[in-house]
Amino acid sequence: MLAPDYRLKLVSLLSVLQRKRFNGRANAMLPLPFFLWPFAFFLKRRRKFAHIYLKDGHPYAYQLWQNGKLLKENAPVVRLLLRTSELNWLLQYPQTVAGPEHQYPWHHQYPYRLREATQEEMLGWPRRQRQVYCLADGTRSWAHIAHILQLPTQ
């Protein structure tokens, strides 16, 4: 197994890759649940892998793979990765990556929270910003959020 490029949580990894304006794919193997550790050797084929595709440091697709099959994409994968502890991330650069199209980056279509804000933080925000923050859960598009808040779509 190759040595990881980074051992970080998702939010930290994304901030590092954004600063570096990374293009390519970040891969990580998700850990087995604690109760399956004694059977780890026998469950090698059941391991799940997370892939994050990035352009100029911005993620445009999140995928979860197992045995060469795509299990989940985008919002559910983000929620799963936000709950996990530090992962060992390997970076693949564009010449070795064939990823999904990034004509319209996913994170621009379906906004999500990279971290939870405390109530104290939110009290200092304008009302509209709090509303958008609460609705940005990765399942609603910008157009849907604008419709809910009765804002014009741009």
C-alpha positions as CSV (number, residue, x, y, z in Angstrom):
1,M,0.0,0.0,0.0
2,L,1.3,3.5,-0.8
3,A,2.0,6.0,1.9
4,P,-0.8,8.5,2.2
5,D,-0.3,12.1,1.0
6,Y,-2.4,13.4,3.9
7,R,-4.1,12.1,7.1
8,L,-6.9,14.6,7.7
9,K,-10.6,15.0,8.2
10,L,-12.6,16.0,5.2
11,V,-12.9,19.8,6.0
12,S,-9.1,20.1,6.6
13,L,-8.3,18.2,3.4
14,L,-10.5,20.4,1.3
15,S,-9.0,23.6,2.8
16,V,-5.5,22.3,2.0
17,L,-6.4,21.3,-1.5
18,Q,-8.2,24.5,-2.1
19,R,-5.1,26.5,-1.1
20,K,-3.0,24.4,-3.4
21,R,-5.6,24.7,-6.2
22,F,-5.3,20.9,-6.7
23,N,-6.7,19.3,-9.8
24,G,-7.4,15.6,-9.8
25,R,-8.8,13.0,-7.4
26,A,-8.4,12.4,-3.7
27,N,-9.0,8.7,-2.6
28,A,-9.4,7.2,0.9
29,M,-10.3,3.8,2.2
30,L,-13.0,4.0,4.8
31,P,-12.4,2.2,8.1
32,L,-14.2,-0.9,9.0
33,P,-16.7,-0.6,12.0
34,F,-15.0,-1.5,15.3
35,F,-17.0,-4.8,15.7
36,L,-15.7,-6.1,12.3
37,W,-12.0,-5.6,13.1
38,P,-11.4,-9.3,14.1
39,F,-12.7,-10.2,10.6
40,A,-10.7,-7.6,8.7
41,F,-8.6,-10.1,6.7
42,F,-11.7,-11.8,5.4
43,L,-13.5,-8.6,4.5
44,K,-10.9,-7.1,2.2
45,R,-13.2,-7.2,-0.7
46,R,-15.9,-5.4,1.3
47,R,-13.9,-2.3,1.9
48,K,-15.3,1.0,0.7
49,F,-13.4,3.8,-1.0
50,A,-14.3,7.4,-1.1
51,H,-13.3,9.5,-4.2
52,I,-13.4,13.3,-4.3
53,Y,-12.9,14.9,-7.7
54,L,-11.4,18.4,-7.7
55,K,-10.8,21.2,-10.2
56,D,-8.7,24.2,-9.1
57,G,-9.1,23.1,-5.5
58,H,-12.9,22.9,-5.6
59,P,-14.7,19.6,-5.3
60,Y,-17.2,18.9,-8.0
61,A,-18.1,15.2,-7.3
62,Y,-18.0,12.8,-4.3
63,Q,-18.3,9.1,-4.8
64,L,-18.4,6.0,-2.7
65,W,-17.2,2.7,-4.3
66,Q,-17.1,-0.9,-3.2
67,N,-15.9,-3.9,-5.3
68,G,-15.7,-1.7,-8.4
69,K,-19.4,-0.6,-8.1
70,L,-20.6,2.9,-7.4
71,L,-22.6,2.9,-4.2
72,K,-23.4,6.5,-3.6
73,E,-22.7,10.0,-5.0
74,N,-22.5,13.6,-3.7
75,A,-24.6,14.6,-0.6
76,P,-24.8,11.2,1.1
77,V,-21.1,10.7,0.6
78,V,-20.3,14.2,2.0
79,R,-22.5,13.4,5.1
80,L,-20.6,10.1,5.6
81,L,-17.2,11.7,5.2
82,L,-18.1,14.5,7.7
83,R,-18.9,11.9,10.3
84,T,-15.7,9.9,9.9
85,S,-12.4,10.6,11.7
86,E,-9.2,11.3,10.0
87,L,-8.6,9.3,6.8
88,N,-5.5,8.5,4.8
89,W,-5.9,10.4,1.6
90,L,-4.0,9.6,-1.6
91,L,-3.9,12.1,-4.4
92,Q,-4.1,11.3,-8.1
93,Y,-3.2,13.9,-10.6
94,P,-5.2,14.7,-13.8
95,Q,-3.2,12.5,-16.2
96,T,-4.2,9.4,-14.2
97,V,-7.8,10.5,-13.4
98,A,-10.8,9.9,-15.5
99,G,-13.6,11.6,-13.5
100,P,-17.2,12.7,-14.1
101,E,-17.8,15.8,-16.1
102,H,-17.3,19.0,-14.2
103,Q,-19.1,21.4,-16.4
104,Y,-21.3,22.5,-13.5
105,P,-19.5,21.8,-10.2
106,W,-21.8,19.8,-7.9
107,H,-21.0,22.0,-4.9
108,H,-22.4,25.0,-6.7
109,Q,-25.7,23.2,-7.5
110,Y,-26.3,21.7,-4.1
111,P,-24.8,23.7,-1.3
112,Y,-23.9,21.9,1.9
113,R,-22.3,22.9,5.2
114,L,-18.6,22.1,5.7
115,R,-19.0,22.5,9.4
116,E,-21.7,23.1,12.0
117,A,-21.9,26.6,13.3
118,T,-22.6,27.3,16.9
119,Q,-25.6,29.2,18.1
120,E,-23.4,32.0,19.2
121,E,-21.9,32.3,15.7
122,M,-25.3,32.3,14.1
123,L,-26.7,35.0,16.3
124,G,-24.3,37.4,14.7
125,W,-25.5,36.6,11.2
126,P,-28.2,38.4,9.3
127,R,-31.5,36.6,9.2
128,R,-31.3,35.7,5.5
129,Q,-27.8,34.2,6.0
130,R,-29.1,32.0,8.8
131,Q,-32.0,30.8,6.7
132,V,-29.8,29.9,3.8
133,Y,-27.4,28.1,6.1
134,C,-30.2,26.0,7.6
135,L,-31.5,25.1,4.2
136,A,-28.0,24.2,2.7
137,D,-27.9,20.6,3.7
138,G,-26.7,19.1,0.4
139,T,-30.1,17.9,-0.8
140,R,-31.6,21.2,-2.0
141,S,-30.4,23.1,-5.0
142,W,-29.7,26.8,-5.1
143,A,-32.9,27.2,-7.1
144,H,-35.0,25.3,-4.6
145,I,-33.6,27.3,-1.7
146,A,-34.3,30.6,-3.6
147,H,-37.9,29.3,-4.2
148,I,-38.4,28.5,-0.5
149,L,-37.1,31.9,0.6
150,Q,-39.0,33.6,-2.2
151,L,-35.8,35.1,-3.7
152,P,-35.1,35.7,-7.4
153,T,-32.9,33.1,-9.1
154,Q,-29.9,34.6,-10.8
